[in-house]
Amino acid sequence: MDGAEATFDGDTSVKLNSGDRIVISRAEQKTKLIRTKNTSFLEILREKMNR
């Protein structure tokens, strides 16, 4: 696996090495997500940072 990486939430990125594993599991807690507009949180954050 040369040059592979995993991206989380479309923002945080981690480089992967040969032999690395990604384990995905269900959390015990549940959460509710809301969407305030058709704009993602990251888009809003980027817009504010560019002001």
Number of C-alpha atoms within 10 A of each C-alpha: 9 8 8 10 11 11 10 8 7 8 7 8 11 10 11 15 12 9 6 9 8 7 5 6 6 6 7 5 5 7 6 4 6 6 8 8 7 7 9 11 12 12 11 10 10 11 10 9 8 6 5
